[in-house]
């Protein structure tokens, strides 16, 4: 669960960047 959340956050951050 934590791994999936981290991945989602990373993707979101990359998209925002």
C-alpha positions in Angstrom: 0.0 0.0 0.0 2.7 2.4 1.0 4.7 1.5 -2.1 1.7 2.2 -4.4 1.1 5.5 -2.6 4.7 6.5 -3.1 4.5 5.7 -6.8 1.4 7.7 -7.2 2.9 10.7 -5.5 6.0 10.4 -7.6 4.0 10.3 -10.8 1.9 13.2 -9.7 5.0 15.2 -8.7 6.6 14.5 -12.1 3.4 15.5 -13.9 3.2 18.8 -11.9 6.9 19.5 -12.5 
